[in-house]
């Protein structure tokens, strides 16, 4: 059975095969982040560092040195310390790291300034994620300066610095079977969380009551954190794309837009559902919802190998523009409205983004100025929306303040696509039926 550490070892080997000859790559673990005074936020490892190691402790540096006879993979990490472990938890330590992480060598992080310059010496190129962590950038330069200071004694400092991100980003863009399995689990947990919030929803509650149900389901299912700030937006709040206050009263007649996904074993889900607070869509809500759902379904159909990344978005634009034109919210000729981007008054974002260890995952969307083609193993969200601003005087008052988004996570497969976030009701009939049953159980 392939383990996380087996997979990380394979990734390191693949990365080193792509590196320029006689080079070294340096990756740094994420630092602890202060929340207030002497308390920290729940620690989360740097995504690239985790991808290459599976190691979840701070104060660590990974060095990849292709062709080094004494060992190509070297980790610097915290030493075992019984006193520290009493307060903050068990540390892996260098000796165990070699065995568990399947690396060649490991040293105490306190010895890094003495050892790492020697690993850099003689290497012509240094790879790192320059520009992301100013403190680590400075440390890299300090180590290089140590080598340069010994040039008169025969030391050979590197002469070229290369950004590591592109190589890592392209690797992370294509998900392995193990990664897909974790993303499906994240999707399943998140779908249950949406159902839980939908089931208890009723006018008179606050948005945070629904968020509490979401967080409860995340944690009880093994996810310690959301993949991003939960959005629970009632009524007009749904027209704010990244609304996170989640403190408004839910009123009768409101639509509730929930955009929430958990992070499970470092992999994100990203799901949005929109439903009526009282369990029944009114006429205007239903009309706009059907357009948005049709747009999402058409976009999902466009996800397949060889299709342009832009194809799903273009599908949503066609469906939404035509639908708004039919309802009278837009006026004119369909082709001209699309060309002039008139739909952006109601649909101002793109239809999706890459998904993986990060909710807005890495990977280029264009190559040489052209939209890239989809390949098996890529995962994208599909999330069209329709937002009628409360102050939009161009449309009849009955439409104003309605915000709708529907989002799922979609894997590109060899033959087409697979939805990784099934489970939460999505059609009008499914939503109304689910909420009616939930209400009946509550009354009983």
HUGI-V933579 format. One record per residue. SS is DSSP state (H for helix, E for strand, C for the rest). D_LAST is the distance of its C-alpha to the last C-alpha in whole Angstrom. Layout:
<<SS D_LAST> <SS D_LAST>>
This chain:
<<C 47> <C 48> <C 47> <H 46> <H 50> <H 51> <H 50> <H 51> <H 55> <H 55> <H 54> <H 57> <H 59> <H 58> <H 59> <H 62> <H 63> <H 63> <C 64> <C 68> <C 71> <C 72> <E 69> <E 66> <E 62> <E 61> <E 57> <E 56> <C 52> <C 50> <C 51> <C 49> <C 47> <E 47> <E 44> <E 45> <C 48> <C 48> <E 45> <E 44> <C 42> <C 40> <C 43> <C 43> <C 46> <C 48> <H 47> <H 50> <H 51> <H 48> <H 49> <H 52> <H 51> <C 48> <C 49> <C 47> <C 49> <C 51> <C 54> <C 55> <E 58> <E 58> <E 62> <E 62> <C 66> <C 67> <C 70> <C 70> <C 72> <C 70> <C 67> <C 65> <E 62> <E 62> <E 59> <E 59> <E 57> <C 56> <C 58> <C 56> <C 56> <H 55> <H 55> <H 53> <H 51> <H 50> <H 48> <H 47> <C 46> <C 48> <C 51> <C 52> <H 56> <H 58> <H 59> <H 56> <H 55> <H 58> <H 56> <H 53> <H 53> <C 56> <C 58> <C 62> <E 63> <E 61> <E 63> <E 61> <H 60> <H 63> <H 66> <H 65> <H 68> <H 70> <H 69> <H 68> <H 71> <H 72> <H 70> <H 70> <C 74> <C 76> <C 73> <C 73> <E 70> <E 67> <E 63> <E 61> <C 58> <C 60> <C 59> <C 55> <C 56> <H 59> <H 60> <H 60> <H 62> <H 64> <H 64> <H 65> <H 68> <H 69> <H 69> <H 71> <H 74> <H 74> <H 75> <H 78> <C 79> <C 81> <H 82> <H 86> <H 85> <C 84> <C 80> <C 79> <C 76> <C 73> <C 75> <E 71> <E 68> <E 65> <E 61> <C 59> <H 56> <H 57> <H 57> <H 54> <H 52> <H 53> <H 53> <H 49> <H 48> <C 48> <C 46> <C 46> <H 44> <H 43> <H 42> <H 40> <H 38> <H 37> <H 36> <H 34> <H 32> <H 32> <H 31> <H 28> <H 27> <H 27> <H 25> <H 22> <H 22> <H 22> <H 19> <H 18> <H 19> <H 18> <H 14> <H 14> <C 16> <C 16> <C 19> <C 20> <C 20> <E 23> <H 24> <H 25> <H 21> <H 21> <H 24> <H 23> <H 20> <H 23> <H 26> <H 23> <H 23> <H 27> <H 28> <H 26> <C 27> <C 31> <C 31> <C 33> <E 33> <E 32> <C 35> <C 36> <C 34> <C 31> <E 30> <E 27> <E 28> <E 27> <H 29> <H 32> <H 32> <H 32> <H 35> <C 36> <C 37> <C 37> <C 35> <C 33> <C 33> <C 29> <C 29> <C 28> <E 25> <C 23> <C 23> <C 22> <C 24> <C 25> <E 25> <E 25> <E 27> <E 27> <E 30> <E 29> <C 31> <E 31> <E 35> <E 35> <C 38> <C 40> <E 38> <E 36> <C 34> <C 33> <E 30> <E 29> <E 26> <E 26> <E 23> <E 22> <C 20> <C 18> <C 17> <C 20> <C 24> <C 26> <H 29> <H 31> <H 29> <H 29> <H 32> <H 33> <H 30> <H 32> <H 35> <H 34> <H 32> <H 35> <H 38> <H 36> <H 36> <H 40> <H 40> <H 39> <H 41> <C 44> <C 44> <C 46> <C 49> <C 52> <C 50> <E 51> <C 49> <C 49> <H 48> <H 44> <H 44> <H 47> <H 44> <H 42> <H 44> <H 45> <H 42> <H 41> <H 44> <H 44> <H 40> <H 41> <H 44> <H 43> <H 40> <C 43> <C 42> <C 46> <C 49> <C 52> <C 53> <H 50> <H 53> <H 54> <H 51> <H 50> <H 54> <C 54> <C 50> <H 49> <H 45> <H 46> <H 45> <C 41> <C 41> <C 43> <C 43> <C 43> <C 41> <C 41> <C 43> <E 43> <C 41> <C 41> <C 42> <C 42> <C 39> <C 42> <C 44> <C 48> <C 50> <C 52> <C 51> <E 55> <E 58> <C 61> <C 60> <E 58> <E 54> <C 54> <E 53> <C 49> <C 50> <C 48> <C 46> <C 45> <E 42> <E 41> <E 38> <E 38> <C 36> <C 37> <E 36> <E 36> <E 37> <C 38> <C 39> <C 38> <C 42> <C 43> <C 45> <C 46> <C 42> <C 41> <H 38> <H 35> <H 36> <C 36> <C 34> <C 32> <E 32> <E 31> <E 32> <C 31> <E 32> <E 33> <E 35> <E 38> <E 40> <E 44> <C 44> <C 48> <C 47> <C 44> <E 41> <E 38> <E 35> <C 34> <C 31> <C 29> <C 25> <C 23> <C 22> <C 25> <C 26> <H 24> <H 22> <H 21> <H 20> <H 18> <H 17> <H 15> <H 14> <H 12> <H 11> <H 10> <H 9> <H 6> <H 5> <H 5> <H 4> <C 0>>
